[in-house]
Amino acid sequence: MAQDNERVELLWRDEDARPGLSPDRVVAAAVEVADAEGLAGLSMRKVAERLGFTTMSLYRHVPSREHLVDLMRDAVLDPPAPDDTGAPWRERLETAVRHGWELRKRHPWLAEERSTRHLPGPNALAYYEHLLSILASTPLPPAEVVATAGLLGRFLDAEALALVEAARAERDSGVSDEEFWGARDGLWSRMSRYPTLTALWETGGFEQSDPFEFGLALLLDGVELRIAQREGMRDETCAMCGGPIEQPASGRPRAYCSRRCQQRAYRSRKR
C-alpha cells in the first residue's frame, strides 16, 4: 500500500522545470524507446543510455520500471480538447473515441499491459471524465454510463493490441501477414470441408478494410439504440440504478426505485 501511495504521488507531481535529469526527461526518453520497441523492449538501462546517464541515476527520479510505465501512460494520454457541448452526443462521443484511437496508433504499447489496477494520473482521468460527461448527458442511468465508457475503452485497447501483435510477428519473423498466410497451401486445400467459411472467403467476407471503423460504428449504433430505449423508459426506470420503478396510482411520479437510490442520488449531488 505504501508503494501504491508513492506511485500516486509521482503521477500527480508538479512538473519540474529545473535543468538536468528529471522525471519528465526520463519519461520522454522511455516513451521513445517504447514507441520503437514496445514495452517488451523497454528497460531502465535503455532509457539511461538514450539520456546519456547511468542506470542508477534514473532510480533517483523514478523508483522502478512499474512506476515508469505508469508515468508513460499518463504522459501520452493527452486528453481531447474541449468540444461543443451543444453538439449531438454521438458526434461528441465518436470524436472522443477517435482521439483515443489516434493516441494508440502513435503509441501502440498503451494496449500491451492490460490491467484493471492501473493507477490513473491527471491526463488519464481527464480523458475518462470527458467520456463520462458525454454519456452522462444522455438518458443512460449511472451504471450504464460507466459500463459504456469501459466497453469503449476495451474496444480501443483490443484494436490497438491487434496492431501490436501483427507488428511484433512481422518484426520477429521478418515475414508479413500476407506472406505467412500465402505460404499455407496445405491449409487452404482443406477449407472445402467448411462450406460457410469457404463461401465467405470466396465472396470477400474476410476483406475487411478497416476493422476499427466497422467496430466503432457497430458500438455507437448499439449505444444509440440503448439510449433510445432509455428515452422511452425515462419515467419508468430509476434515475440512479436504471431498475424498474413501481409508480403510484396517483400523486407525484417517483424518480427512484427505492429510498436507498434516492439517498445515493442526494449524496452524489452534495459532492
C-alpha positions, 0 to 999 in steps of 0.5 A, spaced: 500 500 500 505 504 501 508 503 494 501 504 491 501 511 495 508 513 492 506 511 485 500 516 486 504 521 488 509 521 482 503 521 477 500 527 480 507 531 481 508 538 479 512 538 473 519 540 474 522 545 470 529 545 473 535 543 468 538 536 468 535 529 469 528 529 471 522 525 471 519 528 465 526 527 461 526 520 463 519 519 461 520 522 454 526 518 453 522 511 455 516 513 451 521 513 445 524 507 446 517 504 447 514 507 441 520 503 437 520 497 441 514 496 445 514 495 452 517 488 451 523 492 449 523 497 454 528 497 460 531 502 465 538 501 462 535 503 455 532 509 457 539 511 461 543 510 455 538 514 450 539 520 456 546 519 456 546 517 464 547 511 468 542 506 470 542 508 477 541 515 476 534 514 473 532 510 480 533 517 483 527 520 479 523 514 478 523 508 483 522 502 478 520 500 471 512 499 474 512 506 476 515 508 469 510 505 465 505 508 469 508 515 468 508 513 460 501 512 460 499 518 463 504 522 459 501 520 452 494 520 454 493 527 452 486 528 453 481 531 447 480 538 447 474 541 449 468 540 444 461 543 443 457 541 448 451 543 444 453 538 439 449 531 438 452 526 443 454 521 438 458 526 434 461 528 441 462 521 443 465 518 436 470 524 436 472 522 443 473 515 441 477 517 435 482 521 439 483 515 443 484 511 437 489 516 434 493 516 441 494 508 440 496 508 433 502 513 435 503 509 441 501 502 440 504 499 447 498 503 451 494 496 449 500 491 451 499 491 459 492 490 460 490 491 467 484 493 471 489 496 477 492 501 473 493 507 477 490 513 473 494 520 473 491 527 471 491 526 463 488 519 464 482 521 468 481 527 464 480 523 458 475 518 462 471 524 465 470 527 458 467 520 456 463 520 462 460 527 461 458 525 454 454 519 456 452 522 462 448 527 458 444 522 455 438 518 458 443 512 460 442 511 468 449 511 472 451 504 471 450 504 464 454 510 463 460 507 466 459 500 463 459 504 456 465 508 457 469 501 459 466 497 453 469 503 449 475 503 452 476 495 451 474 496 444 480 501 443 485 497 447 483 490 443 484 494 436 490 497 438 493 490 441 491 487 434 496 492 431 501 490 436 501 483 435 501 483 427 507 488 428 511 484 433 510 477 428 512 481 422 518 484 426 520 477 429 519 473 423 521 478 418 515 475 414 508 479 413 501 477 414 500 476 407 506 472 406 505 467 412 498 466 410 500 465 402 505 460 404 499 455 407 497 451 401 496 445 405 491 449 409 487 452 404 486 445 400 482 443 406 477 449 407 472 445 402 470 441 408 467 448 411 462 450 406 460 457 410 467 459 411 469 457 404 463 461 401 465 467 405 472 467 403 470 466 396 465 472 396 470 477 400 467 476 407 474 476 410 476 483 406 475 487 411 478 494 410 478 497 416 476 493 422 476 499 427 471 503 423 466 497 422 467 496 430 466 503 432 460 504 428 457 497 430 458 500 438 455 507 437 449 504 433 448 499 439 449 505 444 444 509 440 439 504 440 440 503 448 439 510 449 433 510 445 430 505 449 432 509 455 428 515 452 422 511 452 423 508 459 425 515 462 419 515 467 419 508 468 426 506 470 430 509 476 434 515 475 440 512 479 440 504 478 436 504 471 431 498 475 424 498 474 420 503 478 413 501 481 409 508 480 403 510 484 396 510 482 396 517 483 400 523 486 407 525 484 411 520 479 417 517 483 424 518 480 427 512 484 426 505 485 427 505 492 429 510 498 436 507 498 437 510 490 434 516 492 439 517 498 445 515 493 442 520 488 442 526 494 449 524 496 452 524 489 449 531 488 452 534 495 459 532 492 
